[in-house]
Amino acid sequence: MAQALDADRLADHLQRAGNRLAPLYTVSGDEPLLVTEAVDALRAAGRAAGYTERLSMVMDARSDWSAVIAATQSVSLFGDRRILELKIPTGKPGKPGADTLARLAEQAEKQADNPDTLILVSLPRLDKATREGRWMQALARGGMMVDIASVERGRLPAWVGQRLARQNQRADNATLQWMADKVEGNLLAAHQEIQKLGLLYPEGQLAAEDVERAVLNVARYDVFGLRDAMLAGDIARTIRMIDGLRAEGEALPLVLWAVGEEIRLLARVAEARSLGQDANGLMRRLRIFGAHERLALQALGRVRPDVWPAAVQHAHEVDRLIKGLSVPGRLSDPWEEMTRLALRVAAAGNRP
């Protein structure tokens, strides 16, 4: 079967499918809100199609996977068709889990016309090697893959606008941008704030001052968001992320690890490029893929090759400052020097 759907195409598919659902759906993605919404939609479609019994299991490499097979083979007391939900938060089922999932997929493929059990598998976003593994390929053949893409920062205002439109509300572009700044990196909080606006205000155009009064500053300033802002060359966002991490009391060694490790990795890739080596192969070995790969390539194209070794040395010096050691030519405040380090990459190529 091996058909892949995104969130929008899943909604269209369920509307068209009616009672003729696929026997197996595999949902993967990094955004818990969007993955949960996709599974909720599949569960509701299953109930409408006559799958009245539901069994949910959270599994990993250490789980007893024989219970999963037993669940598919046991007969309901009332002869009801059932939904079997398998949640694998780690994305690592282990060998027994991989074998079980492959077996389930084969069974689903054979019973595609009239399955007694609707199987829903939810996973985090998987790397390329895992996606090409035997058990994932079996899941793809046995049913439908639902790949839930993350909402990147540039798309967030439009995403907020679409969610407001679902409750017949709208806001001007400046207000949508302001909301995106406030809920950046936390879609669940964004969803809650949008629902709050639906409860507080009537349908129609929302006034900017009303939105500002209602929406809390729920941005999650995480270290990977800082990394992405730095790679994208977004100077204002890089500074805002560092200020937010500092205000929230984030451990500076963790912040340095996220920024410094990225700089070290890209320094290796830049060196490989300059020597005519297989830089793409190196990026795969360094586990740089997907949206991260696109941002990394953007940074490599913007930052001169000779900047990377100097930035690696700068990261070592920030580490010394964090440990309380003085470094000639560097600021005494390690947070301020951390900002200078991140801007060394973010601002490269952005100024005369």
C-alpha positions as semicolon CSV with decimal commas, in nm:
position;residue;x (nm);y (nm);z (nm)
1;M;0,000;0,000;0,000
2;A;0,280;0,238;0,102
3;Q;0,086;0,560;0,069
4;A;0,214;0,862;0,263
5;L;-0,011;1,137;0,395
6;D;0,050;1,467;0,569
7;A;-0,191;1,621;0,821
8;D;-0,406;1,794;0,556
9;R;-0,421;1,494;0,326
10;L;-0,511;1,271;0,621
11;A;-0,827;1,475;0,680
12;D;-0,921;1,444;0,311
13;H;-0,846;1,072;0,315
14;L;-1,066;1,006;0,618
15;Q;-1,352;1,203;0,468
16;R;-1,334;1,001;0,146
17;A;-1,269;0,664;0,312
18;G;-1,582;0,654;0,527
19;N;-1,611;0,297;0,656
20;R;-1,334;0,173;0,424
21;L;-1,034;0,256;0,638
22;A;-0,691;0,105;0,585
23;P;-0,609;-0,172;0,835
24;L;-0,296;0,005;0,963
25;Y;-0,188;0,366;1,006
26;T;0,159;0,472;1,123
27;V;0,181;0,832;1,250
28;S;0,520;0,995;1,309
29;G;0,627;1,349;1,396
30;D;0,804;1,572;1,646
31;E;0,508;1,790;1,746
32;P;0,306;1,616;2,023
33;L;0,000;1,833;1,957
34;L;-0,014;1,753;1,586
35;V;0,055;1,381;1,635
36;T;-0,215;1,364;1,903
37;E;-0,464;1,541;1,675
38;A;-0,387;1,297;1,392
39;V;-0,436;0,994;1,617
40;D;-0,757;1,148;1,757
41;A;-0,891;1,191;1,402
42;L;-0,807;0,829;1,316
43;R;-0,966;0,705;1,638
44;A;-1,286;0,901;1,568
45;A;-1,297;0,766;1,211
46;G;-1,249;0,416;1,349
47;R;-1,540;0,452;1,590
48;A;-1,760;0,582;1,308
49;A;-1,659;0,279;1,099
50;G;-1,768;0,036;1,370
51;Y;-1,448;-0,019;1,568
52;T;-1,613;0,017;1,907
53;E;-1,353;-0,146;2,132
54;R;-1,018;0,021;2,201
55;L;-0,691;-0,108;2,347
56;S;-0,394;0,125;2,398
57;M;-0,039;0,007;2,476
58;V;0,282;0,206;2,533
59;M;0,579;0,000;2,415
60;D;0,957;0,016;2,392
61;A;1,251;-0,221;2,348
62;R;1,202;-0,370;2,698
63;S;0,828;-0,437;2,666
64;D;0,661;-0,776;2,635
65;W;0,566;-0,765;2,268
66;S;0,391;-1,103;2,285
67;A;0,102;-0,915;2,449
68;V;0,055;-0,720;2,127
69;I;0,013;-1,035;1,917
70;A;-0,221;-1,178;2,181
71;A;-0,433;-0,863;2,162
72;T;-0,482;-0,903;1,788
73;Q;-0,571;-1,272;1,814
74;S;-0,808;-1,262;2,111
75;V;-1,178;-1,252;2,032
76;S;-1,396;-0,978;2,181
77;L;-1,665;-1,103;2,419
78;F;-1,930;-0,927;2,214
79;G;-1,769;-0,979;1,875
80;D;-1,683;-0,609;1,843
81;R;-1,414;-0,485;1,610
82;R;-1,134;-0,310;1,793
83;I;-0,877;-0,031;1,762
84;L;-0,528;-0,127;1,878
85;E;-0,311;0,177;1,953
86;L;0,062;0,121;1,988
87;K;0,259;0,418;2,117
88;I;0,638;0,391;2,087
89;P;0,770;0,718;2,238
90;T;1,137;0,627;2,189
91;G;1,094;0,514;1,828
92;K;1,310;0,212;1,924
93;P;1,103;-0,108;1,951
94;G;1,406;-0,337;1,981
95;K;1,436;-0,662;1,787
96;P;1,129;-0,836;1,941
97;G;0,926;-0,520;1,877
98;A;1,056;-0,484;1,523
99;D;0,967;-0,847;1,448
100;T;0,622;-0,804;1,600
101;L;0,550;-0,485;1,404
102;A;0,659;-0,652;1,081
103;R;0,429;-0,946;1,158
104;L;0,137;-0,714;1,236
105;A;0,196;-0,529;0,909
106;E;0,194;-0,855;0,713
107;Q;-0,133;-0,957;0,879
108;A;-0,284;-0,616;0,805
109;E;-0,179;-0,641;0,441
110;K;-0,356;-0,977;0,407
111;Q;-0,674;-0,849;0,578
112;A;-0,689;-0,514;0,401
113;D;-1,045;-0,561;0,271
114;N;-1,221;-0,629;0,601
115;P;-0,992;-0,603;0,904
116;D;-1,127;-0,690;1,248
117;T;-0,857;-0,480;1,413
118;L;-0,761;-0,124;1,316
119;I;-0,397;-0,071;1,417
120;L;-0,266;0,279;1,496
121;V;0,110;0,310;1,554
122;S;0,245;0,644;1,676
123;L;0,617;0,727;1,667
124;P;0,843;1,030;1,700
125;R;1,011;1,157;1,384
126;L;1,258;0,892;1,274
127;D;1,602;0,928;1,118
128;K;1,673;0,804;0,766
129;A;1,833;0,477;0,878
130;T;1,532;0,383;1,092
131;R;1,286;0,477;0,818
132;E;1,467;0,239;0,586
133;G;1,468;-0,044;0,842
134;R;1,280;-0,367;0,777
135;W;1,003;-0,307;1,029
136;M;0,931;0,044;0,904
137;Q;0,925;-0,075;0,545
138;A;0,680;-0,347;0,650
139;L;0,455;-0,089;0,818
140;A;0,463;0,119;0,500
141;R;0,361;-0,180;0,288
142;G;0,088;-0,291;0,528
143;G;-0,094;0,037;0,563
144;M;-0,062;0,412;0,537
145;M;0,213;0,638;0,666
146;V;0,110;0,971;0,816
147;D;0,410;1,204;0,836
148;I;0,335;1,506;1,055
149;A;0,570;1,792;0,966
150;S;0,685;2,039;1,229
151;V;0,562;2,397;1,200
152;E;0,873;2,600;1,123
153;R;0,908;2,950;1,263
154;G;0,836;3,121;0,932
155;R;0,504;2,934;0,896
156;L;0,389;2,989;1,254
157;P;0,190;3,314;1,200
158;A;-0,005;3,151;0,914
159;W;-0,062;2,842;1,130
160;V;-0,203;3,059;1,410
161;G;-0,426;3,235;1,156
162;Q;-0,558;2,903;1,027
163;R;-0,638;2,786;1,379
164;L;-0,820;3,111;1,453
165;A;-1,019;3,069;1,131
166;R;-1,145;2,730;1,254
167;Q;-1,329;2,917;1,531
168;N;-1,436;3,194;1,292
169;Q;-1,190;3,449;1,425
170;R;-0,916;3,642;1,249
171;A;-0,637;3,886;1,328
172;D;-0,416;4,118;1,123
173;N;-0,068;4,012;1,018
174;A;0,109;4,214;1,285
175;T;-0,099;4,052;1,559
176;L;-0,036;3,704;1,416
177;Q;0,337;3,776;1,416
178;W;0,316;3,899;1,775
179;M;0,134;3,582;1,881
180;A;0,395;3,370;1,703
181;D;0,670;3,542;1,902
182;K;0,489;3,470;2,227
183;V;0,420;3,101;2,165
184;E;0,735;3,020;1,970
185;G;0,847;2,660;2,008
186;N;0,538;2,547;2,200
187;L;0,248;2,448;1,974
188;L;0,049;2,303;2,260
189;A;0,059;2,638;2,440
190;A;-0,029;2,811;2,112
191;H;-0,331;2,583;2,075
192;Q;-0,443;2,660;2,430
193;E;-0,406;3,034;2,379
194;I;-0,606;3,020;2,055
195;Q;-0,883;2,827;2,229
196;K;-0,879;3,087;2,506
197;L;-0,938;3,362;2,251
198;G;-1,236;3,165;2,123
199;L;-1,384;3,160;2,471
200;L;-1,312;3,523;2,556
201;Y;-1,409;3,703;2,236
202;P;-1,685;3,672;1,974
203;E;-1,637;3,559;1,617
204;G;-1,488;3,803;1,368
205;Q;-1,189;4,036;1,374
206;L;-0,983;4,035;1,693
207;A;-0,840;4,364;1,818
208;A;-0,466;4,362;1,876
209;E;-0,501;4,497;2,229
210;D;-0,749;4,221;2,319
211;V;-0,510;3,955;2,196
212;E;-0,221;4,107;2,389
213;R;-0,427;4,112;2,709
214;A;-0,529;3,749;2,670
215;V;-0,214;3,577;2,546
216;L;0,055;3,487;2,794
217;N;0,422;3,477;2,714
218;V;0,446;3,100;2,680
219;A;0,741;3,077;2,440
220;R;0,963;2,780;2,516
221;Y;1,315;2,909;2,463
222;D;1,492;2,578;2,406
223;V;1,852;2,525;2,309
224;F;1,763;2,363;1,976
225;G;1,552;2,664;1,884
226;L;1,861;2,876;1,951
227;R;2,068;2,648;1,730
228;D;1,815;2,677;1,447
229;A;1,797;3,057;1,475
230;M;2,176;3,078;1,462
231;L;2,198;2,854;1,155
232;A;1,921;3,047;0,979
233;G;2,110;3,373;1,026
234;D;1,820;3,525;1,222
235;I;2,009;3,774;1,439
236;A;1,712;3,916;1,629
237;R;1,573;3,574;1,711
238;T;1,916;3,445;1,818
239;I;1,951;3,729;2,067
240;R;1,592;3,684;2,187
241;M;1,643;3,311;2,239
242;I;1,959;3,363;2,444
243;D;1,792;3,633;2,652
244;G;1,495;3,400;2,709
245;L;1,715;3,107;2,811
246;R;1,905;3,331;3,052
247;A;1,583;3,472;3,202
248;E;1,441;3,121;3,250
249;G;1,754;3,012;3,437
250;E;1,871;2,760;3,179
251;A;2,211;2,607;3,255
252;L;2,473;2,788;3,048
253;P;2,681;2,471;2,992
254;L;2,376;2,319;2,816
255;V;2,341;2,628;2,598
256;L;2,711;2,615;2,510
257;W;2,681;2,244;2,431
258;A;2,400;2,307;2,179
259;V;2,580;2,596;2,009
260;G;2,938;2,472;2,045
261;E;2,866;2,116;1,932
262;E;2,687;2,248;1,623
263;I;2,983;2,471;1,542
264;R;3,225;2,179;1,583
265;L;3,016;1,955;1,355
266;L;2,985;2,216;1,083
267;A;3,356;2,297;1,109
268;R;3,421;1,931;1,020
269;V;3,179;1,948;0,725
270;A;3,331;2,276;0,602
271;E;3,679;2,122;0,618
272;A;3,560;1,814;0,426
273;R;3,413;2,040;0,159
274;S;3,737;2,235;0,124
275;L;3,932;1,909;0,083
276;G;3,692;1,779;-0,182
277;Q;3,567;1,497;0,040
278;D;3,211;1,358;0,060
279;A;3,055;1,628;0,279
280;N;2,702;1,491;0,232
281;G;2,811;1,148;0,349
282;L;2,979;1,307;0,652
283;M;2,658;1,494;0,739
284;R;2,466;1,166;0,733
285;R;2,723;1,005;0,963
286;L;2,693;1,305;1,196
287;R;2,313;1,253;1,198
288;I;2,237;1,589;1,038
289;F;1,921;1,541;0,834
290;G;1,576;1,685;0,761
291;A;1,510;2,045;0,863
292;H;1,838;2,047;1,055
293;E;2,025;1,957;0,735
294;R;1,858;2,238;0,540
295;L;1,956;2,493;0,803
296;A;2,309;2,354;0,826
297;L;2,355;2,383;0,449
298;Q;2,221;2,737;0,466
299;A;2,478;2,827;0,732
300;L;2,762;2,657;0,542
301;G;2,674;2,859;0,235
302;R;2,669;3,185;0,429
303;V;2,967;3,146;0,663
304;R;3,320;3,159;0,516
305;P;3,517;2,834;0,569
306;D;3,788;3,013;0,770
307;V;3,530;3,135;1,025
308;W;3,452;2,787;1,158
309;P;3,790;2,702;1,321
310;A;3,794;3,044;1,490
311;A;3,439;2,983;1,616
312;V;3,544;2,644;1,759
313;Q;3,825;2,818;1,950
314;H;3,577;3,082;2,067
315;A;3,352;2,804;2,206
316;H;3,648;2,664;2,405
317;E;3,706;3,010;2,549
318;V;3,342;3,046;2,653
319;D;3,377;2,712;2,831
320;R;3,673;2,854;3,025
321;L;3,468;3,159;3,121
322;I;3,185;2,937;3,248
323;K;3,439;2,759;3,468
324;G;3,541;3,093;3,621
325;L;3,866;3,136;3,432
326;S;3,959;3,465;3,268
327;V;4,029;3,474;2,896
328;P;4,222;3,769;2,748
329;G;4,018;3,960;2,494
330;R;3,686;3,813;2,608
331;L;3,407;3,966;2,817
332;S;3,394;3,860;3,181
333;D;3,020;3,774;3,162
334;P;2,997;3,426;3,000
335;W;2,637;3,486;2,888
336;E;2,744;3,796;2,696
337;E;3,032;3,606;2,537
338;M;2,788;3,324;2,459
339;T;2,581;3,575;2,263
340;R;2,889;3,692;2,074
341;L;2,971;3,331;1,985
342;A;2,622;3,259;1,849
343;L;2,621;3,586;1,653
344;R;2,954;3,491;1,500
345;V;2,758;3,238;1,295
346;A;2,417;3,409;1,282
347;A;2,553;3,742;1,161
348;A;2,805;3,601;0,914
349;G;2,718;3,710;0,564
350;N;2,441;3,936;0,692
351;R;2,644;4,253;0,719
352;P;2,886;4,443;0,493
